[in-house]
Amino acid sequence: MLNFDRAVTIPGWMKPEELEWLAVQASRASVIAEIGSWQGRSTRAMADNSNAVIFAIDPFSDEAIGYPGWWKPPVKHKDWLWHEFESNLREYIGKRVIPVRMFSAYAYEHLEPRGVKFDFVFIDGSHDFGHVTGDIQMFKKLLKPGGLLAGHDYNEPTCPEVAPAVNAQFQSIMLGPGTIWYALYGNHANPVTPIPAESLSVA
Ligand SMILES: C[S@@+](CC[C@H](N)C(=O)[O-])C[C@H]1O[C@@H](n2cnc3c(N)ncnc32)[C@H](O)[C@@H]1O
């Protein structure tokens, strides 16, 4: 039985059906990287429904918030985003949730030489073409064989560069609920998710 009681109280953009998809993938993973955690809505959905170790990669600072003009969060105090995340994930931090307070490119530079490998990478950081491309190219190298690479905001009108960036990296992708895209790497003896009817080939 999946539990979203706490996750849905946390501000964020993930719809309930997207949280459910994330939770199912997380339940099948041992080590997860999430790029872009914000206040922890998606992180909490994964943590509450898995036993996985989750690397939450996000600077948790205003300088990371680079959305084109349409929205700016209220500035409360310098570390407000970190405090929100920390309070929303308190039970897990230092146990199964490992905040990596840096931009994804720096996180990659730290994780790669240490041989950290993931079953599941979820990309929801900067949504411009260059960052989405970079996150895919870097973090697919950190996937275990058979791992799952996925992200948010595919065909989301407010994030018009996500889909072109994803399409440029893959011959085909699959679409999950809402604006989730995903791609499987290697052979899945036990596929992580049923292939949805609306699977899309972008080749
Ligand atoms: C759309 S929010 C993530 C939402 C979150 N997944 C949720 O469900 O609530 C994007 C987050 O990505 C972070 N971010 C932006 N650029 C980043 C980068 N290059 N590396 C890591 N995180 C980044 C921002 O600080 C912000 O918290």
The ligand as an SDF file (V2000), in Angstrom:
LIG
                    3D

 27 29  0  0  0  0  0  0  0  0999 V2000
   11.1430   21.9080  -10.3770 C   0  0  0  0  0  0  0  0  0  0  0  0
   12.1200   21.9800   -8.9350 S   0  0  0  0  0  0  0  0  0  0  0  0
   12.1460   20.2900   -8.4230 C   0  0  0  0  0  0  0  0  0  0  0  0
   10.8120   19.8420   -7.9180 C   0  0  0  0  0  0  0  0  0  0  0  0
   10.8470   18.5840   -7.0960 C   0  0  0  0  0  0  0  0  0  0  0  0
   11.3030   17.4410   -7.8840 N   0  0  0  0  0  0  0  0  0  0  0  0
    9.4590   18.3240   -6.5530 C   0  0  0  0  0  0  0  0  0  0  0  0
    8.8220   17.3770   -6.9450 O   0  0  0  0  0  0  0  0  0  0  0  0
    8.9710   19.0920   -5.7400 O   0  0  0  0  0  0  0  0  0  0  0  0
   13.7440   22.2330   -9.5550 C   0  0  0  0  0  0  0  0  0  0  0  0
   14.8430   22.1730   -8.5070 C   0  0  0  0  0  0  0  0  0  0  0  0
   16.0520   21.9850   -9.2070 O   0  0  0  0  0  0  0  0  0  0  0  0
   17.0840   22.6950   -8.5440 C   0  0  0  0  0  0  0  0  0  0  0  0
   18.1270   22.9180   -9.5540 N   0  0  0  0  0  0  0  0  0  0  0  0
   18.1820   23.8310  -10.5240 C   0  0  0  0  0  0  0  0  0  0  0  0
   19.2740   23.6670  -11.2640 N   0  0  0  0  0  0  0  0  0  0  0  0
   19.9270   22.5970  -10.7560 C   0  0  0  0  0  0  0  0  0  0  0  0
   21.1320   21.9250  -11.0970 C   0  0  0  0  0  0  0  0  0  0  0  0
   21.8790   22.3070  -12.1390 N   0  0  0  0  0  0  0  0  0  0  0  0
   21.5040   20.8690  -10.3470 N   0  0  0  0  0  0  0  0  0  0  0  0
   20.7340   20.4630   -9.3020 C   0  0  0  0  0  0  0  0  0  0  0  0
   19.5890   21.0570   -8.9440 N   0  0  0  0  0  0  0  0  0  0  0  0
   19.1910   22.1090   -9.6710 C   0  0  0  0  0  0  0  0  0  0  0  0
   16.4240   23.9410   -7.9960 C   0  0  0  0  0  0  0  0  0  0  0  0
   17.1260   24.4190   -6.8630 O   0  0  0  0  0  0  0  0  0  0  0  0
   15.0250   23.4150   -7.6490 C   0  0  0  0  0  0  0  0  0  0  0  0
   14.9570   23.0730   -6.2960 O   0  0  0  0  0  0  0  0  0  0  0  0
  1  2  1  0
  2  3  1  0
  2 10  1  0
  3  4  1  0
  4  5  1  0
  5  6  1  0
  5  7  1  0
  7  8  2  0
  7  9  1  0
 10 11  1  0
 11 12  1  0
 11 26  1  0
 12 13  1  0
 13 14  1  0
 13 24  1  0
 14 15  1  0
 14 23  1  0
 15 16  2  0
 16 17  1  0
 17 18  1  0
 17 23  2  0
 18 19  1  0
 18 20  2  0
 20 21  1  0
 21 22  2  0
 22 23  1  0
 24 25  1  0
 24 26  1  0
 26 27  1  0
M  CHG  2   2   1   9  -1
M  END
$$$$
